[in-house]
C-alpha cells in the first residue's frame, strides 16, 4: 500500500489520471506497463487494476481516446463537407493526426478491434460513420459505405507510408498537398 493510500488519499478520477499518465508515456516514447503508469500517476501498483484488467485493456482505452480525438479533429464543430475538395480535407486531417501523434495512431490501429472492447469498436465505427455521412452528402448516388472504406484506406495508407518513411516531405504543407491531390485523383476518376 502506498503512503498516499495509508493516509486515506483517494484519487478524484483514477481512470482519467491513469489514462493521462499512459498517454504521456506513450507519446514520449517511454515504455509503459500498468506498474509504470501507476508510478507516473502517483498511485499504488494495484490501483490500475480497478479499471484495466491488463495492459491490453489500457491500450484499448488509449485507442478509444485516440479515436475520439481524431473524430474531434475531423468534426471540429464544422459542417459536413459539401464538395469533393472538402472531403479531401478529411484525408489531410487524418494524415496530419497520424504524423502529430504517431505512437497513439499505432496503438489505435496496431491491433485488430476486439469485439469485447465495445467502446473501442464504437469509437472506430463513429469515425467510419462520419466519413460515410460526409460521402453520402457529397455523392448521394454512390455507395457511401464502400466509398468510406476506400477513403479511409487511402488516408490510412498515406499516413502509414509517411510514418514508415516510404514517402518523404519537406513540410506539412507538402504532405497536405500530396494527400489532397491523391484523394481528389481517386475520387475524380469516372467510369
N, CA and C of each residue as an Amber inpcrd file, in Angstrom:
protein
   573
   0.8520000  -1.1730000   0.0000000   0.0000000   0.0000000   0.0000000
   0.9010000   1.2390000   0.0000000   0.5980000   2.2120000  -0.8390000
   1.4160000   3.4160000  -0.9330000   1.1800000   4.3230000   0.2640000
   2.1170000   5.2370000   0.4680000   1.9820000   6.2270000   1.5400000
   0.7030000   7.0230000   1.3610000   0.3730000   7.3200000   0.0930000
  -0.8400000   8.0920000  -0.1790000  -2.0840000   7.3350000   0.2770000
  -2.1250000   6.0180000   0.0160000  -3.2940000   5.2350000   0.4090000
  -3.3710000   5.0700000   1.9260000  -2.2090000   4.9490000   2.5800000
  -2.1930000   4.8020000   4.0370000  -2.7830000   6.0320000   4.7110000
  -2.5540000   7.1970000   4.1080000  -3.0490000   8.4320000   4.7200000
  -4.5060000   8.7040000   4.3680000  -5.1470000   7.7750000   3.6960000
  -6.5520000   7.9480000   3.3650000  -6.7630000   8.6980000   2.0480000
  -5.7270000   8.8590000   1.2600000  -5.8280000   9.5620000  -0.0180000
  -6.7500000   8.7960000  -0.9670000  -7.6340000   9.4950000  -1.6020000
  -8.4850000   8.9180000  -2.6430000  -8.3450000   9.7780000  -3.8710000
  -8.0380000   9.1650000  -4.9610000  -7.8540000   9.9050000  -6.2130000
  -9.2080000  10.3570000  -6.7430000  -9.2810000  11.5960000  -7.2000000
 -10.5410000  12.1520000  -7.7000000 -11.0930000  11.4040000  -8.8930000
 -10.2460000  11.1130000  -9.8650000 -10.6720000  10.3780000 -11.0600000
  -9.5100000   9.4930000 -11.4830000  -9.4200000   8.3600000 -10.8420000
  -8.2970000   7.4490000 -11.0540000  -8.1610000   7.0470000 -12.5240000
  -9.2500000   6.6780000 -13.1540000  -9.1980000   6.2250000 -14.5500000
  -8.6110000   7.3130000 -15.4480000  -9.0790000   8.5390000 -15.2870000
  -8.5710000   9.6480000 -16.1040000  -7.0910000   9.8950000 -15.8220000
  -6.6910000   9.8140000 -14.5560000  -5.2850000  10.0230000 -14.2070000
  -4.4040000   8.9350000 -14.8140000  -4.8800000   7.6990000 -14.7910000
  -4.1150000   6.5950000 -15.3670000  -3.9950000   6.7460000 -16.8820000
  -5.1040000   7.1180000 -17.5310000  -5.0670000   7.3240000 -18.9830000
  -4.1470000   8.4760000 -19.3490000  -4.1830000   9.5330000 -18.5830000
  -3.3170000  10.6790000 -18.8400000  -1.8430000  10.2890000 -18.7000000
  -1.5310000   9.5680000 -17.6370000  -0.1580000   9.1130000 -17.4250000
   0.2840000   8.1820000 -18.5530000  -0.5850000   7.2540000 -18.9320000
  -0.2510000   6.3200000 -20.0120000  -0.0610000   7.0550000 -21.3310000
  -0.9150000   8.0450000 -21.6150000  -0.8040000   8.8090000 -22.8590000
   0.5160000   9.5770000 -22.8880000   0.8800000  10.2040000 -21.7690000
   2.1560000  10.9230000 -21.6920000   3.3250000   9.9750000 -21.9670000
   3.2870000   8.8190000 -21.3490000   4.3600000   7.8480000 -21.5240000
   4.4000000   7.3440000 -22.9640000   3.2340000   7.0290000 -23.5130000
   3.1530000   6.5370000 -24.8820000   3.7230000   7.5610000 -25.8570000
   3.2710000   8.8140000 -25.7320000   3.6520000   9.8270000 -26.7080000
   5.0790000  10.3280000 -26.5170000   5.6810000  10.0740000 -25.3500000
   7.0830000  10.4490000 -25.1540000   8.0150000   9.3110000 -25.5510000
   7.4180000   8.1580000 -25.9130000   8.2290000   7.0170000 -26.3220000
   8.7020000   6.1680000 -25.1590000   8.2320000   6.4860000 -23.9720000
   8.6130000   5.7440000 -22.7790000   7.7980000   4.4590000 -22.7090000
   8.4720000   3.3230000 -22.5890000   7.7080000   2.0780000 -22.4840000
   6.8690000   2.1000000 -21.2060000   5.6940000   1.5270000 -21.2960000
   4.8580000   1.5300000 -20.0960000   4.2690000   0.1740000 -19.8090000
   4.0510000  -0.0150000 -18.5390000   3.3490000  -1.1800000 -18.0100000
   2.3290000  -0.6060000 -17.0370000   1.4620000  -1.4340000 -16.5320000
   0.4970000  -0.9350000 -15.5520000   1.2190000  -0.3890000 -14.3160000
   2.3050000  -1.0310000 -13.9200000   3.0760000  -0.5460000 -12.7580000
   3.7090000   0.8130000 -13.0470000   4.2870000   0.9620000 -14.2280000
   4.9250000   2.2360000 -14.5850000   3.8860000   3.3530000 -14.6680000
   2.7300000   3.0430000 -15.1970000   1.6540000   4.0340000 -15.2860000
   1.1990000   4.4200000 -13.8770000   1.0860000   3.4500000 -12.9920000
   0.7020000   3.7300000 -11.6070000   1.7270000   4.6600000 -10.9500000
   3.0250000   4.3820000 -11.1560000   4.0680000   5.2500000 -10.5980000
   3.9120000   6.6690000 -11.1320000   3.7240000   6.7960000 -12.4370000
   3.5940000   8.1230000 -13.0590000   2.3720000   8.8500000 -12.5060000
   1.2880000   8.1360000 -12.2640000   0.0590000   8.7480000 -11.7530000
   0.1040000   8.9820000 -10.2440000   1.1350000   8.4130000  -9.5950000
   1.2660000   8.6120000  -8.1510000   0.3030000   7.7890000  -7.3220000
  -0.0170000   6.5820000  -7.8100000  -0.9210000   5.7000000  -7.0750000
  -0.2500000   4.3500000  -6.8580000  -0.8880000   3.5020000  -6.0760000
  -0.3080000   2.1850000  -5.7950000  -0.2270000   1.3500000  -7.0730000
   0.6350000   0.3440000  -7.0290000   0.8180000  -0.5250000  -8.1880000
  -0.4340000  -1.3330000  -8.5190000  -1.3040000  -1.4960000  -7.5670000
  -2.5180000  -2.2710000  -7.8180000  -3.6880000  -1.3990000  -8.2770000
  -3.5650000  -0.0910000  -8.1070000  -4.6680000   0.8170000  -8.4550000
  -5.1440000   0.6800000  -9.9120000  -4.2570000   0.5290000 -10.8890000
  -4.7440000   0.4220000 -12.2770000  -5.6970000  -0.7480000 -12.5030000
  -5.5600000  -1.7950000 -11.7150000  -6.3980000  -2.9790000 -11.9080000
  -7.8620000  -2.7250000 -11.5410000  -8.1330000  -1.5970000 -10.9260000
  -9.5230000  -1.2310000 -10.6420000 -10.2590000  -0.8560000 -11.9350000
  -9.4860000  -0.4650000 -12.9430000 -10.0910000  -0.0160000 -14.2020000
  -9.6430000  -0.8150000 -15.4240000  -8.4810000  -1.4660000 -15.3450000
  -7.9320000  -2.1790000 -16.5030000  -7.4300000  -3.5380000 -16.0570000
  -7.9390000  -4.5940000 -16.6950000  -7.5350000  -5.9320000 -16.2520000
  -6.0930000  -6.2530000 -16.6260000  -5.5820000  -5.5920000 -17.6930000
  -4.2110000  -5.8120000 -18.1150000  -3.7750000  -4.6860000 -19.0520000
  -2.5590000  -4.7820000 -19.5320000  -2.0120000  -3.7460000 -20.4160000
  -2.8430000  -3.6110000 -21.6930000  -3.3220000  -4.7220000 -22.2390000
  -4.1560000  -4.6640000 -23.4490000  -5.4100000  -3.8260000 -23.2200000
  -6.0120000  -3.9600000 -22.0510000  -7.2080000  -3.1750000 -21.7400000
  -6.8640000  -1.6950000 -21.6510000  -5.7030000  -1.3800000 -21.0950000
  -5.2600000   0.0100000 -21.0240000  -4.9990000   0.5540000 -22.4320000
  -4.3350000  -0.2360000 -23.2610000  -4.0840000   0.1890000 -24.6420000
  -5.3940000   0.3860000 -25.4060000  -6.3570000  -0.4670000 -25.1630000
  -7.6570000  -0.3180000 -25.8140000  -8.3110000   0.9960000 -25.3940000
  -8.2050000   1.3390000 -24.1080000  -8.7640000   2.6090000 -23.6270000
  -8.0290000   3.7920000 -24.2570000  -6.7190000   3.6670000 -24.4430000
  -5.9650000   4.7220000 -25.1240000  -6.4250000   4.8510000 -26.5760000
  -6.6760000   3.7200000 -27.2230000  -7.1590000   3.7420000 -28.6050000
  -8.5050000   4.4480000 -28.6910000  -9.3860000   4.1920000 -27.7340000
 -10.6920000   4.8660000 -27.7060000 -10.4810000   6.3740000 -27.6220000
  -9.5850000   6.8050000 -26.7290000  -9.2870000   8.2390000 -26.6160000
  -8.7440000   8.7770000 -27.9360000  -7.8900000   7.9940000 -28.5780000
  -7.3440000   8.4060000 -29.8670000  -8.4240000   8.5670000 -30.9220000
  -9.3410000   7.6030000 -30.9960000 -10.4420000   7.7110000 -31.9660000
 -11.2990000   8.9370000 -31.6780000 -11.5420000   9.1920000 -30.4060000
 -12.3350000  10.3750000 -30.0450000 -11.6090000  11.6600000 -30.4220000
 -10.2950000  11.6980000 -30.1850000  -9.5110000  12.8800000 -30.5540000
  -9.5130000  13.0860000 -32.0630000  -9.3400000  12.0070000 -32.8070000
  -9.3470000  12.0980000 -34.2650000 -10.7140000  12.5480000 -34.7710000
 -11.7510000  11.9950000 -34.1970000 -13.1140000  12.3870000 -34.5770000
 -13.3390000  13.8740000 -34.3080000 -12.8360000  14.3570000 -33.1750000
 -12.9550000  15.7850000 -32.8550000 -12.1800000  16.6250000 -33.8630000
 -10.9860000  16.1600000 -34.2500000 -10.2010000  16.8840000 -35.2660000
 -10.9620000  16.9390000 -36.5890000 -11.5680000  15.8260000 -36.9640000
 -12.2950000  15.7680000 -38.2350000 -13.5790000  16.5810000 -38.1970000
 -14.2930000  16.4990000 -37.0870000 -15.5560000  17.2280000 -36.9540000
 -15.3080000  18.6900000 -36.6640000 -14.5520000  18.9240000 -35.6290000
 -14.1480000  20.2680000 -35.2640000 -15.2610000  21.3000000 -35.2480000
 -16.4980000  20.8730000 -35.0210000 -17.6010000  21.8130000 -34.9750000
 -17.9910000  22.3860000 -36.3270000 -17.4290000  21.8250000 -37.3770000
 -17.7600000  22.3450000 -38.7080000 -18.8520000  21.5030000 -39.3490000
 -19.4520000  22.0580000 -40.3800000 -20.4840000  21.3430000 -41.1220000
 -19.8670000  20.1880000 -41.8930000 -20.7020000  19.2280000 -42.2410000
 -20.2360000  18.1370000 -43.0920000 -19.7780000  18.7150000 -44.4310000
 -18.8130000  18.0730000 -45.0600000 -18.3440000  18.5450000 -46.3640000
 -19.4850000  18.6580000 -47.3670000 -19.3550000  19.6290000 -48.2610000
 -20.3690000  19.8600000 -49.2820000 -19.8680000  19.5220000 -50.6780000
 -18.5620000  19.3150000 -50.8220000 -17.9760000  19.0440000 -52.1310000
 -16.7270000  18.1700000 -51.9560000 -16.2580000  17.5900000 -53.0630000
 -15.0810000  16.7100000 -53.0090000 -13.8570000  17.3680000 -52.3720000
 -13.5490000  18.6290000 -52.6810000 -12.3900000  19.2360000 -52.0180000
 -12.5320000  19.2830000 -50.4900000 -13.7600000  19.4340000 -50.0110000
 -13.9900000  19.4050000 -48.5630000 -13.6940000  18.0090000 -48.0060000
 -14.0690000  16.9860000 -48.7580000 -13.7900000  15.6130000 -48.3340000
 -12.2860000  15.3550000 -48.2970000 -11.5810000  15.9340000 -49.2460000
 -10.1260000  15.7700000 -49.2790000  -9.5040000  16.3000000 -47.9910000
 -10.1280000  17.3130000 -47.4040000  -9.5990000  17.8660000 -46.1530000
  -9.7310000  16.8740000 -45.0010000 -10.7180000  15.9810000 -45.0680000
 -10.8050000  14.9020000 -44.0820000  -9.5340000  14.0530000 -44.1520000
  -9.1260000  13.7060000 -45.3680000  -7.9190000  12.8900000 -45.5430000
  -6.6960000  13.6330000 -45.0410000  -6.6100000  14.9170000 -45.3280000
  -5.4820000  15.7360000 -44.8660000  -5.4460000  15.7450000 -43.3360000
  -6.5900000  15.9330000 -42.7050000  -6.6740000  15.9650000 -41.2470000
  -6.2810000  14.6180000 -40.6500000  -6.7120000  13.5460000 -41.2810000
  -6.4010000  12.1950000 -40.8160000  -4.8860000  11.9580000 -40.8320000
  -4.2550000  12.2720000 -41.9550000  -2.8080000  12.0640000 -42.0760000
  -2.0620000  12.9810000 -41.1060000  -2.5170000  14.2140000 -40.9670000
  -1.8960000  15.1380000 -40.0280000  -1.9520000  14.5920000 -38.6050000
  -3.0960000  14.0410000 -38.2130000  -3.2360000  13.4410000 -36.8890000
  -2.1990000  12.3300000 -36.7070000  -2.0810000  11.4660000 -37.6980000
  -1.1380000  10.3490000 -37.6150000   0.2990000  10.8450000 -37.4550000
   0.6390000  11.8990000 -38.1590000   2.0080000  12.4060000 -38.1050000
   2.2840000  13.1970000 -36.8260000   1.2670000  13.8150000 -36.2620000
   1.4270000  14.5460000 -34.9970000   1.4590000  13.6070000 -33.7980000
   0.7360000  12.4920000 -33.9060000   0.5940000  11.5810000 -32.7720000
   0.8470000  10.1340000 -33.2200000   2.0540000   9.8720000 -33.7110000
   2.3260000   8.5550000 -34.3060000   2.1930000   7.3720000 -33.3450000
   2.6200000   7.5240000 -32.1160000   2.5230000   6.3990000 -31.1740000
   1.0630000   6.0670000 -30.8840000   0.2570000   7.0930000 -30.6790000
  -1.1650000   6.8650000 -30.4330000  -1.8320000   6.2600000 -31.6660000
  -1.4970000   6.7700000 -32.8300000  -2.0450000   6.2570000 -34.0850000
  -1.7490000   4.7630000 -34.2200000  -0.5250000   4.3660000 -33.8880000
  -0.1590000   2.9460000 -33.9860000  -0.9220000   2.1020000 -32.9690000
  -1.1770000   2.6450000 -31.7860000  -1.9790000   1.9110000 -30.7980000
  -3.4100000   1.7670000 -31.3020000  -3.9270000   2.8250000 -31.9200000
  -5.3030000   2.7930000 -32.4270000  -5.4870000   1.7160000 -33.4900000
  -4.4740000   1.5440000 -34.3340000  -4.6260000   0.6580000 -35.4840000
  -3.6740000  -0.5300000 -35.4880000  -2.8750000  -0.6600000 -34.4480000
  -1.8600000  -1.7040000 -34.4260000  -2.3790000  -3.1010000 -34.1580000
  -3.5710000  -3.1700000 -33.5830000  -4.1590000  -4.4820000 -33.2720000
  -5.5790000  -4.4930000 -33.8010000  -6.0790000  -5.6750000 -34.1180000
  -7.4770000  -5.7520000 -34.5450000  -8.3990000  -5.2970000 -33.4250000
  -9.5120000  -4.7170000 -33.8080000 -10.5280000  -4.3350000 -32.8130000
 -11.0800000  -5.6120000 -32.2080000 -11.0790000  -5.6550000 -30.9010000
 -11.6260000  -6.7860000 -30.1710000 -13.1000000  -6.4840000 -29.9000000
 -13.9600000  -7.3620000 -30.3770000 -15.3920000  -7.1280000 -30.1780000
 -15.7580000  -7.0200000 -28.7000000 -14.9070000  -7.5700000 -27.8310000
 -15.1630000  -7.4700000 -26.4000000 -14.8900000  -6.0540000 -25.9050000
 -14.0560000  -5.3020000 -26.6340000 -13.7520000  -3.9170000 -26.2760000
 -14.7870000  -3.0280000 -26.9580000 -16.0060000  -3.0930000 -26.4600000
 -17.1440000  -2.4250000 -27.0750000 -16.8920000  -0.9430000 -27.3210000
 -16.2820000  -0.2470000 -26.3690000 -16.0110000   1.1800000 -26.5360000
 -15.0980000   1.4240000 -27.7290000 -14.1090000   0.5830000 -27.8820000
 -13.1620000   0.7360000 -28.9900000 -13.8590000   0.5090000 -30.3270000
 -14.6950000  -0.4980000 -30.4000000 -15.4330000  -0.7810000 -31.6310000
 -16.3500000   0.3940000 -31.9660000 -17.0620000   0.9010000 -30.9590000
 -17.9600000   2.0380000 -31.1820000 -17.1900000   3.2760000 -31.6230000
 -16.0300000   3.5200000 -31.0310000 -15.2300000   4.6910000 -31.3890000
 -14.7320000   4.5870000 -32.8320000 -14.2930000   3.4030000 -33.2300000
 -13.8470000   3.2060000 -34.6150000 -15.0240000   3.3280000 -35.5770000
 -16.1600000   2.7720000 -35.1970000 -17.3630000   2.8660000 -36.0330000
 -17.8180000   4.3120000 -36.2150000 -17.6880000   5.1240000 -35.1720000
 -18.0980000   6.5320000 -35.2600000 -17.2740000   7.2680000 -36.3130000
 -16.0100000   6.9150000 -36.4110000 -15.1400000   7.5110000 -37.4330000
 -15.6190000   7.1140000 -38.8230000 -15.9220000   5.8370000 -39.0070000
 -16.4020000   5.3480000 -40.3000000 -17.7530000   5.9840000 -40.6420000
 -18.6220000   6.1160000 -39.6560000 -19.9460000   6.7150000 -39.8820000
 -19.8460000   8.1810000 -40.2940000 -18.9360000   8.9220000 -39.6740000
 -18.7510000  10.3310000 -40.0410000 -18.3430000  10.4310000 -41.5070000
 -17.4020000   9.5960000 -41.9090000 -16.9560000   9.6150000 -43.2990000
 -18.0760000   9.1820000 -44.2370000 -18.8250000   8.1550000 -43.8680000
 -19.9420000   7.6900000 -44.7060000 -21.0020000   8.7770000 -44.8400000
 -21.3130000   9.4600000 -43.7420000 -22.2970000  10.5540000 -43.7930000
 -21.8160000  11.6790000 -44.7050000 -20.5320000  12.0170000 -44.5940000
 -19.9750000  13.0810000 -45.4290000 -20.0160000  12.6830000 -46.9040000
 -19.6460000  11.4400000 -47.1880000 -19.6680000  10.9680000 -48.5750000
 -21.0860000  10.9160000 -49.1200000 -22.0150000  10.4900000 -48.2930000
 -23.4140000  10.4270000 -48.7080000 -23.9400000  11.8190000 -49.0580000
 -23.4770000  12.8000000 -48.3380000 -23.9060000  14.1800000 -48.6110000
 -23.3060000  14.6950000 -49.9220000 -22.0380000  14.3880000 -50.1580000
 -21.3550000  14.8970000 -51.3530000 -21.6930000  14.0600000 -52.5860000
 -21.7940000  12.7560000 -52.3910000 -22.0550000  11.8450000 -53.5120000
 -23.2840000  10.9860000 -53.1820000 -24.4740000  11.5640000 -53.2170000
 -25.6750000  10.8550000 -52.7500000 -26.0370000   9.6080000 -53.5500000
 -25.5800000   9.5010000 -54.7840000 -25.9230000   8.3390000 -55.6030000
 -24.9010000   7.2100000 -55.5030000 -23.8500000   7.4260000 -54.7410000
 -22.7860000   6.4270000 -54.6230000 -23.0230000   5.5490000 -53.3980000
 -22.3000000   4.4540000 -53.3200000 -22.3390000   3.5690000 -52.1570000
 -21.4510000   4.1900000 -51.0860000 -22.0560000   4.9510000 -50.1670000
 -21.3080000   5.7130000 -49.1690000 -20.4420000   4.8180000 -48.2910000
 -20.9330000   3.6550000 -47.9270000 -20.1590000   2.7640000 -47.0640000
 -18.8910000   2.2750000 -47.7700000 -19.0390000   1.8570000 -49.0230000
 -17.8730000   1.3950000 -49.7810000 -16.8850000   2.5380000 -49.9970000
 -17.4070000   3.7100000 -50.3340000 -16.5260000   4.8650000 -50.5250000
 -15.8460000   5.2710000 -49.2210000 -16.5520000   5.1630000 -48.1030000
 -15.9520000   5.4880000 -46.8070000 -14.7770000   4.5540000 -46.5230000
 -14.9610000   3.2830000 -46.8160000 -13.8730000   2.3250000 -46.6270000
 -12.7000000   2.6570000 -47.5440000 -12.9990000   2.9820000 -48.7860000
 -11.9390000   3.3330000 -49.7460000 -11.2200000   4.6100000 -49.3190000
 -11.9830000   5.6250000 -48.9130000 -11.3680000   6.8840000 -48.4800000
 -10.5330000   6.7070000 -47.2380000 -11.0490000   5.9330000 -46.2990000
 -10.3090000   5.6520000 -45.0800000  -9.0270000   4.8870000 -45.4250000
  -9.1640000   3.9020000 -46.3110000  -7.9930000   3.1260000 -46.7250000
  -6.9300000   3.9920000 -47.3780000  -7.3570000   4.9170000 -48.2210000
  -6.4150000   5.8180000 -48.8810000  -5.7020000   6.6910000 -47.8470000
  -6.4620000   7.3340000 -46.9780000  -5.8580000   8.2150000 -45.9720000
  -4.9590000   7.4160000 -45.0280000  -5.4300000   6.2480000 -44.6100000
  -4.6460000   5.4240000 -43.6960000  -3.3560000   4.9430000 -44.3770000
  -3.4810000   4.5280000 -45.6120000  -2.2980000   4.0860000 -46.3460000
  -1.2680000   5.1960000 -46.4930000  -1.7180000   6.3890000 -46.8230000
  -0.7900000   7.5180000 -46.9380000  -0.1550000   7.8300000 -45.5830000
  -0.9580000   7.7970000 -44.5210000  -0.4130000   8.0500000 -43.1840000
   0.6880000   7.0470000 -42.8670000   0.4390000   5.7720000 -43.1320000
   1.4350000   4.7330000 -42.8490000   2.6760000   4.8830000 -43.7180000
   2.4820000   5.2470000 -44.9690000   3.6430000   5.4530000 -45.8480000
   4.5320000   6.5770000 -45.3220000   3.9340000   7.6370000 -44.8280000
   4.7310000   8.7150000 -44.2270000   5.3710000   8.2670000 -42.9210000
   4.5950000   7.6110000 -42.0600000   5.1330000   7.1720000 -40.7730000
   6.2840000   6.1820000 -40.9470000   6.1920000   5.3380000 -41.9500000
   7.2230000   4.3280000 -42.1800000   8.3880000   4.8470000 -43.0200000
   8.3280000   6.1220000 -43.4000000   9.4280000   6.7240000 -44.1640000
   9.4330000   6.3620000 -45.6350000   8.3670000   5.7640000 -46.1330000
   8.2970000   5.3950000 -47.5540000   7.9820000   6.6110000 -48.4190000
   7.2750000   7.5700000 -47.8550000   7.0500000   8.8590000 -48.5100000
   7.7490000   9.9160000 -47.6680000   8.3840000  10.8460000 -48.3320000
   9.0950000  11.9240000 -47.6500000   8.4710000  13.2510000 -48.0390000
   8.5400000  14.2030000 -47.1440000   8.0590000  15.5470000 -47.4370000
   8.8850000  16.5430000 -46.6340000   9.1150000  17.6910000 -47.2380000
   9.9090000  18.7220000 -46.5870000   9.0870000  19.5410000 -45.5920000
   7.7640000  19.5090000 -45.7350000   6.9240000  20.3250000 -44.8480000
   5.5410000  19.6920000 -44.7040000   4.8160000  20.1590000 -43.7050000
   3.4490000  19.6700000 -43.5320000   2.5680000  20.1350000 -44.6910000
   2.8990000  21.2680000 -45.2790000   2.1470000  21.7540000 -46.4430000
   2.3250000  20.7930000 -47.6190000   3.5380000  20.3050000 -47.7950000
   3.7900000  19.3460000 -48.8810000   3.0120000  18.0480000 -48.6470000
   2.9640000  17.5920000 -47.4080000   2.1810000  16.3940000 -47.0710000
   0.7110000  16.6510000 -47.3990000   0.1780000  17.7800000 -46.9270000
  -1.2340000  18.1090000 -47.1560000  -1.5490000  18.1840000 -48.6410000
  -0.6680000  18.7950000 -49.4060000  -0.8880000  18.9050000 -50.8540000
  -0.9090000  17.5300000 -51.5180000  -0.0070000  16.6500000 -51.0950000
   0.0530000  15.3070000 -51.6860000  -1.1980000  14.5030000 -51.3200000
  -1.6140000  14.5750000 -50.0760000  -2.8010000  13.8400000 -49.6250000
  -4.0310000  14.3520000 -50.3680000  -4.1640000  15.6550000 -50.4290000
  -5.2990000  16.2860000 -51.1160000  -5.3360000  15.8490000 -52.5850000
  -4.1870000  15.9080000 -53.2500000  -4.1080000  15.5240000 -54.6620000
  -4.4540000  14.0590000 -54.8760000  -3.9460000  13.1900000 -54.0110000
  -4.2270000  11.7570000 -54.1360000  -5.7170000  11.4930000 -53.9510000
  -6.3080000  12.1130000 -52.9300000  -7.7300000  11.9060000 -52.6740000
  -8.5640000  12.3870000 -53.8580000  -8.2670000  13.5730000 -54.3520000
  -9.0430000  14.1140000 -55.4750000  -8.8250000  13.3110000 -56.7470000
  -7.6240000  12.7920000 -56.9500000  -7.3520000  11.9740000 -58.1390000
  -8.1850000  10.6950000 -58.1230000  -8.2750000  10.0650000 -56.9660000
  -9.0280000   8.8150000 -56.8420000 -10.5270000   9.0740000 -56.9600000
 -11.0270000  10.1020000 -56.3130000 -12.4670000  10.3490000 -56.3170000
 -12.9640000  10.9940000 -57.6140000 -12.0610000  11.5210000 -58.4120000
 -12.4610000  12.1800000 -59.6670000 -12.4840000  11.2400000 -60.8490000
 -11.9650000  10.0300000 -60.6610000 -11.9220000   9.0610000 -61.7650000
 -13.3200000   8.5560000 -62.0330000 -13.7290000   8.6530000 -63.2610000
 -15.0750000   8.1930000 -63.6460000 -14.9940000   6.8830000 -64.4040000
 -16.1540000   6.3240000 -64.7260000 -16.1880000   5.0360000 -65.4450000
 -15.6580000   5.1570000 -66.8540000
